[in-house]
Each structure stands twice: as C-alpha cells, then as structure tokens.
Amino acid sequence: MSEPRYSMPSRLIHWVMALLILLTIPAGMVMVQPGLDRGLQNTLFIFHKNIGVALLALVVLRAAWRLGHPAPPLPATVPGWQARIAGLSHMALYALMVTLPVAGYVRVKAGGFPIETLDALGIPSLVPRSDALAEVAKTIHYGAGLAIVAVLAAHIGAALFHGIVKRDGVFSRIWPPVGGKGR
C-alpha cells in the first residue's frame, strides 16, 4: 500500500505558491540593482508587489485549508529528529510567508507607493505614510527574504534527498501537484 498523501488542493496550492515564490525571489533581487533599465525595473516592482499580495492571500487560504485537512503522517522510517526539524522548518516557512508580504506591504504603502491590484480594488492603505516606518519594514522584508532563501534551500534539499536518495515516500506525499489520490 502506498503512503498517505496530501489532498489534491493542498498539493496544488503548495506548487502554485512554490512557483510564485521562486519567481519573486530573483525578481526582488534584480529590481533593486543599480543601473537597471527603468522599464524593466518598474515591471519587476509591479510583478513583485502584486505577486506578494497573491501569495499572502494564498498562504491564508492554505493555512485555513490545512486546519481541516492536516498533513498526512510521515512514513514510520523517518527518524524523530528529522520529523522535528521538518515541523520547525514548515513553521518557519509559514511565518516567513506571512512576514514577507506584510513587511513588503508596509514598506510600499508607508513609502507612498502603489500596489496596483489593491489600488484597483479600491482598498485603502492600512498604514500611514511614514519614511521611518517604510525603512523599518524594508529592513524586515530584506532580512526575511534572506531567511526564506535559507529555509527554502534546506526544504528543497530535504525534499530531493527523500525523493531521489531515500525514496521513502516523503516527497511523493506532495508530488505530483494534481491528480492521483490524496486524502
């Protein structure tokens, strides 16, 4: 019998978020480079801000879905210390997936800049215009960005280890993103 898997909606949200996060990281790194073509820079800023809004909505949806659809158990062959590290890394990822867009939102709105999607929907700014607040949020966003790169590297490394080396069913709980039977 195969190991229990995440439900199809859980897998789909996971992989959509993974793709969007892996696209926003290089966009965020490139968009702040000095001497970058202004048109490309503006495009990357708009992409980064608006995908950040989508990611925050998706992480809220994902967390809500997870409340009613808990993760399937890890295979019995996974040592306890690995299970604890996996749990901590998942908590760190969730915390960072909330911190990054919130800090980004505060940085942009406190800095007096638009977030095109929210502005088009008529959603007013939730923070006052403040250069000092924008700078604090910018620092938090930058630090959280570095942290998520590190945690993602560990997460992807562990997934590849379990999927390619161990072949113990850990990776197959979340792959493929659609199809197959999940619980």
DRENBATOR-860428 format. One record per residue: residue number from 1; residue in one letter; x, y, z of N, C-alpha, C, O in turn. Coordinates in Angstrom, 3 decimals, padded with zeros to 6 digits. Example, Ala and Ser with C-alpha at 12.3 -4.5 7.8 and 13.67 -1.06 7.14 Angstrom:
% residues 2
ZAMAR  selum  marfi       n.X       n.Y       n.Z      ca.X      ca.Y      ca.Z       c.X       c.Y       c.Z       o.X       o.Y       o.Z
ZAMAR      1      A   013.190  -005.690   007.800   012.300  -004.500   007.800   013.200  -003.300   007.800   014.236  -003.319   008.465
ZAMAR      2      S   012.850  -002.250   007.080   013.670  -001.060   007.140   012.900   000.030   007.870   013.409   001.138   008.039
% end
This chain:
% residues 183
ZAMAR  selum  marfi       n.X       n.Y       n.Z      ca.X      ca.Y      ca.Z       c.X       c.Y       c.Z       o.X       o.Y       o.Z
ZAMAR      1      M   000.837  -001.192   000.000   000.000   000.000   000.000   000.872   001.242   000.000   001.902   001.267   000.674
ZAMAR      2      S   000.481   002.283  -000.747   001.283   003.497  -000.811   001.041   004.354   000.434   000.030   004.220   001.123
ZAMAR      3      E   002.009   005.241   000.693   001.918   006.142   001.835   000.769   007.125   001.635   000.422   007.440   000.497
ZAMAR      4      P   000.171   007.616   002.725  -000.863   008.650   002.608  -000.273   009.911   001.968   000.906   010.218   002.141
ZAMAR      5      R  -001.118   010.633   001.227  -000.660   011.832   000.519  -001.461   013.044   000.953  -002.538   012.923   001.537
ZAMAR      6      Y  -000.919   014.210   000.659  -001.676   015.440   000.825  -002.844   015.416  -000.156  -002.772   014.768  -001.200
ZAMAR      7      S  -003.914   016.120   000.183  -005.055   016.216  -000.721  -004.636   016.978  -001.978  -003.649   017.713  -001.972
ZAMAR      8      M  -005.393   016.792  -003.042  -005.083   017.482  -004.295  -005.080   019.003  -004.123  -004.165   019.651  -004.629
ZAMAR      9      P  -006.069   019.612  -003.427  -005.998   021.063  -003.242  -004.738   021.494  -002.474  -004.148   022.529  -002.786
ZAMAR     10      S  -004.332   020.717  -001.487  -003.111   021.045  -000.744  -001.894   021.017  -001.657  -001.041   021.904  -001.607
ZAMAR     11      R  -001.826   019.992  -002.486  -000.684   019.880  -003.404  -000.696   021.012  -004.426   000.345   021.599  -004.721
ZAMAR     12      L  -001.870   021.315  -004.963  -001.974   022.372  -005.959  -001.561   023.726  -005.375  -000.778   024.451  -005.989
ZAMAR     13      I  -002.080   024.069  -004.200  -001.705   025.338  -003.564  -000.207   025.353  -003.273   000.455   026.367  -003.496
ZAMAR     14      H   000.332   024.244  -002.779   001.772   024.160  -002.479   002.604   024.504  -003.708   003.512   025.332  -003.634
ZAMAR     15      W   002.296   023.869  -004.842   003.122   024.043  -006.038   002.897   025.392  -006.722   003.828   025.943  -007.310
ZAMAR     16      V   001.692   025.925  -006.656   001.468   027.278  -007.184   002.270   028.282  -006.354   002.937   029.159  -006.902
ZAMAR     17      M   002.198   028.145  -005.039   002.965   029.041  -004.168   004.463   028.867  -004.384   005.203   029.850  -004.421
ZAMAR     18      A   004.912   027.630  -004.526   006.343   027.390  -004.751   006.809   028.106  -006.012   007.847   028.766  -006.010
ZAMAR     19      L   006.040   027.974  -007.083   006.398   028.637  -008.328   006.439   030.153  -008.155   007.402   030.799  -008.567
ZAMAR     20      L   005.402   030.720  -007.548   005.352   032.167  -007.374   006.480   032.673  -006.475   007.079   033.711  -006.758
ZAMAR     21      I   006.770   031.953  -005.402   007.861   032.359  -004.511   009.188   032.291  -005.249   010.009   033.202  -005.146
ZAMAR     22      L   009.398   031.213  -005.994   010.667   031.069  -006.717   010.801   032.080  -007.855   011.912   032.320  -008.329
ZAMAR     23      L   009.705   032.672  -008.299   009.771   033.752  -009.286   009.988   035.115  -008.621   010.682   035.971  -009.171
ZAMAR     24      T   009.395   035.317  -007.438   009.511   036.630  -006.793   010.893   036.861  -006.195   011.338   038.004  -006.094
ZAMAR     25      I   011.573   035.796  -005.799   012.909   035.982  -005.197   013.877   036.614  -006.196   014.454   037.656  -005.888
ZAMAR     26      P   014.080   036.028  -007.380   015.004   036.692  -008.306   014.485   038.046  -008.788   015.273   038.962  -009.023
ZAMAR     27      A   013.159   038.179  -008.937   012.615   039.489  -009.336   012.972   040.537  -008.295   013.379   041.647  -008.638
ZAMAR     28      G   012.820   040.186  -007.023   013.162   041.110  -005.947   014.635   041.444  -005.906   015.007   042.579  -005.607
ZAMAR     29      M   015.469   040.481  -006.202   016.918   040.727  -006.195   017.344   041.596  -007.371   018.188   042.479  -007.217
ZAMAR     30      V   016.771   041.354  -008.534   017.159   042.089  -009.735   016.607   043.512  -009.708   017.301   044.443  -010.119
ZAMAR     31      M   015.386   043.702  -009.238   014.724   045.001  -009.336   015.424   046.102  -008.556   015.210   047.282  -008.837
ZAMAR     32      V   016.245   045.750  -007.595   016.930   046.771  -006.784   018.371   047.019  -007.223   019.104   047.763  -006.572
ZAMAR     33      Q   018.770   046.398  -008.320   020.147   046.578  -008.800   020.328   047.970  -009.396   019.506   048.424  -010.190
ZAMAR     34      P   021.413   048.645  -009.006   021.664   049.967  -009.582   021.948   049.860  -011.082   022.549   048.893  -011.548
ZAMAR     35      G   021.505   050.869  -011.821   021.761   050.926  -013.250   020.844   050.074  -014.093   021.024   049.990  -015.308
ZAMAR     36      L   019.865   049.439  -013.477   018.922   048.599  -014.214   018.037   049.486  -015.086   017.638   050.572  -014.667
ZAMAR     37      D   017.734   049.029  -016.283   016.820   049.738  -017.168   015.534   050.057  -016.405   014.943   049.172  -015.787
ZAMAR     38      R   015.106   051.304  -016.446   013.959   051.763  -015.659   012.669   051.021  -016.029   011.862   050.713  -015.151
ZAMAR     39      G   012.471   050.735  -017.301   011.280   050.000  -017.721   011.248   048.598  -017.126   010.216   048.151  -016.626
ZAMAR     40      L   012.386   047.908  -017.181   012.469   046.569  -016.592   012.299   046.651  -015.080   011.609   045.829  -014.478
ZAMAR     41      Q   012.929   047.640  -014.480   012.815   047.802  -013.029   011.354   048.011  -012.615   010.881   047.381  -011.669
ZAMAR     42      N   010.646   048.887  -013.314   009.232   049.130  -012.993   008.400   047.862  -013.162   007.547   047.561  -012.327
ZAMAR     43      T   008.645   047.129  -014.227   007.915   045.873  -014.468   008.165   044.891  -013.329   007.229   044.260  -012.836
ZAMAR     44      L   009.420   044.758  -012.911   009.750   043.834  -011.818   009.132   044.279  -010.497   008.648   043.443  -009.733
ZAMAR     45      F   009.139   045.582  -010.215   008.498   046.085  -008.997   007.001   045.764  -008.998   006.467   045.275  -008.002
ZAMAR     46      I   006.336   046.038  -010.107   004.898   045.766  -010.195   004.630   044.269  -010.021   003.726   043.879  -009.283
ZAMAR     47      F   005.412   043.440  -010.696   005.274   041.983  -010.570   005.479   041.558  -009.115   004.652   040.837  -008.555
ZAMAR     48      H   006.573   042.000  -008.507   006.942   041.586  -007.151   005.869   041.987  -006.135   005.476   041.178  -005.295
ZAMAR     49      K   005.398   043.231  -006.211   004.388   043.714  -005.263   003.080   042.946  -005.401   002.497   042.509  -004.409
ZAMAR     50      N   002.629   042.788  -006.628   001.319   042.183  -006.844   001.326   040.679  -006.628   000.328   040.123  -006.169
ZAMAR     51      I   002.413   040.016  -006.945   002.520   038.591  -006.625   002.613   038.418  -005.113   002.119   037.427  -004.573
ZAMAR     52      G   003.236   039.365  -004.430   003.271   039.332  -002.962   001.865   039.347  -002.369   001.585   038.628  -001.410
ZAMAR     53      V   000.988   040.163  -002.935  -000.415   040.208  -002.489  -001.069   038.842  -002.727  -001.752   038.314  -001.849
ZAMAR     54      A  -000.858   038.285  -003.902  -001.435   036.972  -004.221  -000.898   035.903  -003.272  -001.645   035.032  -002.826
ZAMAR     55      L   000.392   035.970  -002.964   000.985   034.978  -002.062   000.418   035.092  -000.654   000.194   034.077   000.005
ZAMAR     56      L   000.187   036.306  -000.187  -000.411   036.450   001.140  -001.816   035.841   001.152  -002.181   035.143   002.098
ZAMAR     57      A  -002.594   036.099   000.115  -003.934   035.503   000.034  -003.843   033.975  -000.018  -004.635   033.282   000.622
ZAMAR     58      L  -002.889   033.458  -000.771  -002.732   032.007  -000.877  -002.274   031.375   000.438  -002.710   030.274   000.776
ZAMAR     59      V  -001.402   032.056   001.180  -000.946   031.463   002.442  -002.088   031.456   003.462  -002.175   030.539   004.279
ZAMAR     60      V  -002.958   032.460   003.423  -004.125   032.454   004.301  -005.061   031.311   003.894  -005.548   030.572   004.749
ZAMAR     61      L  -005.309   031.169   002.596  -006.129   030.067   002.098  -005.516   028.720   002.480  -006.214   027.809   002.925
ZAMAR     62      R  -004.210   028.612   002.299  -003.508   027.359   002.603  -003.608   027.007   004.080  -003.862   025.856   004.434
ZAMAR     63      A  -003.407   028.001   004.942  -003.492   027.747   006.386  -004.913   027.356   006.779  -005.107   026.456   007.596
ZAMAR     64      A  -005.907   028.031   006.200  -007.302   027.689   006.502  -007.621   026.269   006.031  -008.263   025.505   006.752
ZAMAR     65      W  -007.176   025.918   004.836  -007.406   024.573   004.307  -006.734   023.534   005.209  -007.291   022.471   005.484
ZAMAR     66      R  -005.534   023.866   005.657  -004.757   022.931   006.472  -005.433   022.632   007.806  -005.270   021.544   008.358
ZAMAR     67      L  -006.198   023.605   008.327  -006.901   023.372   009.592  -007.869   022.194   009.477  -008.001   021.407   010.413
ZAMAR     68      G  -008.534   022.073   008.351  -009.479   020.977   008.159  -008.892   019.771   007.460  -009.526   018.719   007.378
ZAMAR     69      H  -007.673   019.927   006.954  -007.018   018.852   006.205  -005.565   018.750   006.650  -004.670   019.230   005.954
ZAMAR     70      P  -005.323   018.131   007.801  -003.955   018.067   008.327  -003.020   017.285   007.397  -003.456   016.511   006.544
ZAMAR     71      A  -001.745   017.513   007.594  -000.733   016.819   006.798  -000.816   015.319   007.058  -001.071   014.890   008.183
ZAMAR     72      P  -000.603   014.531   006.021  -000.563   013.082   006.243   000.656   012.738   007.099   001.650   013.464   007.084
ZAMAR     73      P   000.582   011.652   007.831   001.720   011.300   008.687   002.962   010.972   007.854   002.876   010.464   006.736
ZAMAR     74      L   004.107   011.280   008.439   005.366   010.896   007.797   005.509   009.379   007.848   004.969   008.736   008.748
ZAMAR     75      P   006.227   008.807   006.899   006.480   007.364   006.977   007.175   007.009   008.294   007.951   007.800   008.831
ZAMAR     76      A   006.892   005.834   008.793   007.468   005.382   010.070   008.995   005.313   010.024   009.646   005.318   011.069
ZAMAR     77      T   009.566   005.248   008.825   011.018   005.153   008.686   011.734   006.483   008.912   012.961   006.507   009.005
ZAMAR     78      V   010.991   007.591   009.004   011.615   008.899   009.221   011.965   009.026   010.696   011.086   008.928   011.553
ZAMAR     79      P   013.250   009.245   011.002   013.648   009.386   012.411   012.969   010.588   013.081   012.635   011.570   012.419
ZAMAR     80      G   012.775   010.498   014.376   012.118   011.557   015.134   012.783   012.911   014.982   012.103   013.933   014.880
ZAMAR     81      W   014.110   012.926   014.968   014.812   014.213   014.853   014.532   014.868   013.499   014.433   016.092   013.413
ZAMAR     82      Q   014.405   014.056   012.438   014.076   014.621   011.124   012.642   015.142   011.103   012.363   016.179   010.502
ZAMAR     83      A   011.746   014.432   011.749   010.354   014.882   011.811   010.262   016.208   012.560   009.510   017.093   012.154
ZAMAR     84      R   011.020   016.358   013.651   011.004   017.619   014.402   011.573   018.760   013.575   011.021   019.860   013.568
ZAMAR     85      I   012.680   018.503   012.875   013.271   019.539   012.022   012.309   019.915   010.894   012.168   021.093   010.566
ZAMAR     86      A   011.653   018.928   010.307   010.671   019.209   009.250   009.549   020.084   009.797   009.136   021.042   009.143
ZAMAR     87      G   009.059   019.768   010.980   007.997   020.568   011.589   008.444   022.002   011.838   007.700   022.944   011.565
ZAMAR     88      L   009.655   022.168   012.357   010.181   023.511   012.606   010.388   024.281   011.309   010.106   025.477   011.239
ZAMAR     89      S   010.880   023.595   010.283   011.114   024.295   009.013   009.782   024.698   008.369   009.689   025.760   007.753
ZAMAR     90      H   008.762   023.864   008.506   007.447   024.235   007.970   006.866   025.430   008.737   006.264   026.319   008.134
ZAMAR     91      M   007.044   025.453   010.055   006.580   026.609   010.829   007.338   027.871   010.405   006.746   028.943   010.286
ZAMAR     92      A   008.636   027.739   010.179   009.431   028.886   009.730   008.958   029.362   008.365   008.849   030.566   008.135
ZAMAR     93      L   008.675   028.435   007.460   008.192   028.825   006.138   006.860   029.572   006.232   006.683   030.601   005.580
ZAMAR     94      Y   005.929   029.068   007.030   004.647   029.760   007.192   004.858   031.150   007.776   004.267   032.117   007.296
ZAMAR     95      A   005.692   031.262   008.805   005.953   032.575   009.417   006.555   033.533   008.394   006.169   034.701   008.331
ZAMAR     96      L   007.487   033.048   007.605   008.129   033.900   006.597   007.181   034.233   005.450   007.241   035.329   004.893
ZAMAR     97      M   006.303   033.289   005.093   005.350   033.543   004.007   004.294   034.573   004.416   003.608   035.125   003.556
ZAMAR     98      V   004.159   034.832   005.700   003.290   035.909   006.172   004.116   037.187   006.362   003.706   038.269   005.942
ZAMAR     99      T   005.268   037.047   006.990   006.108   038.209   007.285   006.521   038.957   006.029   006.442   040.185   005.984
ZAMAR    100      L   006.963   038.228   005.005   007.455   038.885   003.789   006.410   039.762   003.116   006.694   040.936   002.882
ZAMAR    101      P   005.220   039.271   002.791   004.264   040.158   002.132   003.741   041.272   003.042   003.466   042.375   002.570
ZAMAR    102      V   003.603   040.996   004.332   003.140   042.054   005.239   004.190   043.160   005.324   003.861   044.341   005.215
ZAMAR    103      A   005.459   042.776   005.520   006.523   043.785   005.572   006.655   044.506   004.236   006.893   045.714   004.206
ZAMAR    104      G   006.504   043.785   003.139   006.539   044.409   001.819   005.404   045.400   001.644   005.603   046.499   001.126
ZAMAR    105      Y   004.213   045.009   002.078   003.057   045.898   002.006   003.321   047.179   002.790   003.105   048.281   002.285
ZAMAR    106      V   003.792   047.027   004.033   004.050   048.186   004.884   005.131   049.062   004.261   005.008   050.286   004.261
ZAMAR    107      R   006.183   048.453   003.733   007.260   049.224   003.108   006.714   050.055   001.942   007.017   051.242   001.823
ZAMAR    108      V   005.919   049.429   001.094   005.406   050.108  -000.099   004.411   051.200   000.279   004.545   052.341  -000.164
ZAMAR    109      K   003.416   050.860   001.092   002.367   051.827   001.429   002.898   052.952   002.315   002.551   054.115   002.105
ZAMAR    110      A   003.735   052.624   003.305   004.309   053.674   004.150   005.240   054.565   003.335   005.429   055.739   003.651
ZAMAR    111      G   005.819   053.990   002.283   006.680   054.762   001.398   005.910   055.599   000.389   006.510   056.366  -000.363
ZAMAR    112      G   004.596   055.461   000.364   003.775   056.263  -000.531   003.658   055.715  -001.944   003.308   056.453  -002.864
ZAMAR    113      F   003.941   054.445  -002.127   003.906   053.832  -003.448   002.621   053.025  -003.632   001.974   052.657  -002.652
ZAMAR    114      P   002.253   052.752  -004.873   001.026   051.979  -005.119   001.264   050.469  -005.051   002.373   049.977  -005.262
ZAMAR    115      I   000.196   049.768  -004.752   000.123   048.324  -005.005  -001.069   048.198  -005.937  -002.224   048.220  -005.512
ZAMAR    116      E  -000.763   048.068  -007.194  -001.733   048.234  -008.269  -002.993   047.390  -008.090  -004.099   047.890  -008.296
ZAMAR    117      T  -002.849   046.139  -007.715  -004.012   045.264  -007.549  -004.929   045.787  -006.457  -006.139   045.898  -006.655
ZAMAR    118      L  -004.359   046.106  -005.314  -005.170   046.588  -004.194  -005.768   047.956  -004.498  -006.918   048.229  -004.153
ZAMAR    119      D  -004.992   048.804  -005.140  -005.489   050.134  -005.501  -006.646   050.020  -006.493  -007.637   050.740  -006.370
ZAMAR    120      A  -006.531   049.129  -007.467  -007.598   048.944  -008.459  -008.883   048.445  -007.801  -009.983   048.729  -008.275
ZAMAR    121      L  -008.735   047.701  -006.706  -009.904   047.206  -005.975  -010.461   048.247  -005.002  -011.478   048.016  -004.348
ZAMAR    122      G  -009.782   049.399  -004.914  -010.238   050.462  -004.020  -009.941   050.209  -002.554  -010.582   050.794  -001.682
ZAMAR    123      I  -008.984   049.350  -002.274  -008.633   049.044  -000.887  -007.703   050.139  -000.371  -006.613   050.334  -000.908
ZAMAR    124      P  -008.131   050.851   000.668  -007.297   051.945   001.181  -006.059   051.409   001.919  -006.026   050.263   002.367
ZAMAR    125      S  -005.071   052.256   002.027  -003.856   051.879   002.749  -004.187   051.626   004.220  -004.968   052.354   004.832
ZAMAR    126      L  -003.585   050.596   004.760  -003.803   050.259   006.170  -002.726   050.846   007.069  -002.773   050.681   008.288
ZAMAR    127      V  -001.761   051.530   006.474  -000.680   052.135   007.250  -000.520   053.596   006.833  -000.825   053.961   005.697
ZAMAR    128      P  -000.043   054.422   007.753   000.169   055.827   007.411   001.421   056.001   006.552   002.309   055.149   006.551
ZAMAR    129      R   001.477   057.088   005.840   002.680   057.448   005.086   003.758   057.822   006.094   003.581   058.751   006.881
ZAMAR    130      S   004.881   057.095   006.070   005.960   057.338   007.031   007.253   056.762   006.487   007.370   055.552   006.295
ZAMAR    131      D   008.227   057.634   006.239   009.524   057.161   005.755   010.213   056.268   006.785   010.856   055.282   006.425
ZAMAR    132      A   010.077   056.615   008.067   010.712   055.807   009.117   010.104   054.399   009.158   010.828   053.407   009.240
ZAMAR    133      L   008.782   054.323   009.101   008.105   053.024   009.090   008.488   052.240   007.842   008.717   051.032   007.911
ZAMAR    134      A   008.556   052.919   006.709   008.940   052.256   005.456   010.338   051.665   005.561   010.579   050.566   005.062
ZAMAR    135      E   011.256   052.369   006.196   012.630   051.872   006.347   012.692   050.646   007.255   013.415   049.693   006.964
ZAMAR    136      V   011.937   050.669   008.352   011.900   049.507   009.249   011.324   048.303   008.499   011.870   047.202   008.573
ZAMAR    137      A   010.233   048.515   007.784   009.609   047.427   007.029   010.543   046.913   005.939   010.592   045.711   005.677
ZAMAR    138      K   011.282   047.817   005.306   012.248   047.421   004.267   013.324   046.507   004.863   013.707   045.510   004.250
ZAMAR    139      T   013.803   046.848   006.044   014.820   046.032   006.723   014.265   044.656   007.085   014.934   043.639   006.900
ZAMAR    140      I   013.044   044.633   007.599   012.406   043.355   007.948   012.195   042.519   006.692   012.463   041.318   006.693
ZAMAR    141      H   011.716   043.146   005.622   011.476   042.432   004.364   012.780   041.836   003.826   012.805   040.690   003.376
ZAMAR    142      Y   013.843   042.608   003.875   015.144   042.136   003.387   015.639   040.954   004.232   016.048   039.928   003.687
ZAMAR    143      G   015.602   041.099   005.559   016.053   040.009   006.435   015.215   038.753   006.278   015.746   037.643   006.252
ZAMAR    144      A   013.895   038.932   006.173   013.015   037.777   005.974   013.262   037.144   004.608   013.138   035.929   004.454
ZAMAR    145      G   013.611   037.964   003.618   013.942   037.437   002.294   015.164   036.540   002.340   015.180   035.468   001.734
ZAMAR    146      L   016.189   036.979   003.060   017.378   036.133   003.221   017.028   034.850   003.969   017.495   033.766   003.619
ZAMAR    147      A   016.208   034.987   004.996   015.827   033.817   005.792   015.034   032.813   004.958   015.263   031.608   005.061
ZAMAR    148      I   014.099   033.299   004.132   013.295   032.343   003.358   014.147   031.632   002.317   013.896   030.467   002.006
ZAMAR    149      V   015.154   032.316   001.774   016.059   031.647   000.827   016.776   030.500   001.539   016.903   029.410   000.983
ZAMAR    150      A   017.240   030.737   002.756   017.947   029.698   003.507   017.015   028.534   003.860   017.379   027.370   003.691
ZAMAR    151      V   015.823   028.850   004.344   014.882   027.788   004.731   014.409   027.024   003.498   014.258   025.803   003.544
ZAMAR    152      L   014.174   027.737   002.396   013.776   027.056   001.166   014.879   026.139   000.639   014.602   025.042   000.153
ZAMAR    153      A   016.117   026.587   000.738   017.233   025.736   000.296   017.252   024.437   001.106   017.446   023.357   000.548
ZAMAR    154      A   017.053   024.544   002.404   017.010   023.345   003.247   015.789   022.484   002.909   015.889   021.259   002.844
ZAMAR    155      H   014.653   023.122   002.697   013.408   022.410   002.373   013.544   021.656   001.049   013.196   020.479   000.955
ZAMAR    156      I   014.048   022.342   000.042   014.229   021.711  -001.276   015.282   020.611  -001.194   015.117   019.543  -001.784
ZAMAR    157      G   016.360   020.872  -000.466   017.399   019.850  -000.287   016.849   018.599   000.384   017.141   017.482  -000.041
ZAMAR    158      A   016.052   018.788   001.434   015.459   017.640   002.130   014.490   016.899   001.215   014.458   015.669   001.205
ZAMAR    159      A   013.695   017.653   000.443   012.750   017.014  -000.487   013.494   016.174  -001.516   013.112   015.038  -001.798
ZAMAR    160      L   014.555   016.740  -002.072   015.341   015.990  -003.060   016.006   014.761  -002.427   016.062   013.696  -003.041
ZAMAR    161      F   016.501   014.914  -001.219   017.125   013.791  -000.510   016.113   012.659  -000.335   016.409   011.496  -000.613
ZAMAR    162      H   014.917   013.016   000.129   013.900   011.983   000.352   013.363   011.421  -000.964   013.048   010.234  -001.049
ZAMAR    163      G   013.258   012.270  -001.988   012.701   011.814  -003.261   013.665   011.026  -004.118   013.267   010.075  -004.790
ZAMAR    164      I   014.948   011.419  -004.102   015.923   010.798  -005.004   016.796   009.769  -004.297   017.031   008.682  -004.825
ZAMAR    165      V   017.275   010.109  -003.105   018.210   009.226  -002.397   017.460   008.182  -001.569   017.631   006.980  -001.772
ZAMAR    166      K   016.635   008.645  -000.644   015.950   007.721   000.264   014.768   006.997  -000.397   014.519   005.823  -000.123
ZAMAR    167      R   014.057   007.699  -001.255   012.854   007.132  -001.885   011.934   006.484  -000.846   011.466   005.357  -001.010
ZAMAR    168      D   011.696   007.239   000.222   010.965   006.698   001.360   009.504   007.143   001.439   008.836   006.880   002.439
ZAMAR    169      G   009.001   007.811   000.401   007.607   008.212   000.379   007.335   009.612   000.900   006.199   010.080   000.818
ZAMAR    170      V   008.351   010.300   001.437   008.132   011.651   001.953   007.792   012.598   000.806   006.807   013.332   000.883
ZAMAR    171      F   008.587   012.592  -000.244   008.359   013.504  -001.365   007.076   013.159  -002.121   006.365   014.055  -002.577
ZAMAR    172      S   006.784   011.898  -002.253   005.598   011.501  -003.015   004.300   011.889  -002.313   003.233   011.810  -002.921
ZAMAR    173      R   004.365   012.305  -001.050   003.161   012.796  -000.363   002.660   014.100  -000.986   001.463   014.387  -000.952
ZAMAR    174      I   003.585   014.897  -001.561   003.235   016.207  -002.096   003.307   016.246  -003.620   002.794   017.186  -004.229
ZAMAR    175      W   003.926   015.256  -004.247   004.080   015.223  -005.700   003.241   014.096  -006.272   003.168   013.044  -005.638
ZAMAR    176      P   002.620   014.237  -007.392   002.557   015.406  -008.267   001.570   016.432  -007.724   000.789   016.137  -006.820
ZAMAR    177      P   001.613   017.652  -008.288   000.729   018.697  -007.773  -000.748   018.433  -008.002  -001.578   018.910  -007.229
ZAMAR    178      V  -001.100   017.692  -009.036  -002.504   017.379  -009.294  -002.624   015.906  -009.649  -001.627   015.245  -009.940
ZAMAR    179      G  -003.840   015.401  -009.622  -004.078   014.000  -009.970  -003.744   013.080  -008.822  -003.364   013.528  -007.740
ZAMAR    180      G  -003.884   011.820  -009.057  -003.585   010.842  -008.012  -004.572   010.942  -006.870  -005.420   011.833  -006.838
ZAMAR    181      K  -004.454   010.029  -005.947  -005.374   010.011  -004.822  -004.699   010.609  -003.594  -003.660   010.125  -003.147
ZAMAR    182      G  -005.290   011.649  -003.063  -004.880   012.237  -001.797  -005.975   011.990  -000.786  -007.070   011.553  -001.140
ZAMAR    183      R  -005.688   012.262   000.447  -006.744   012.039   001.448  -007.479   013.295   001.732  -008.402   013.300   002.547
% end
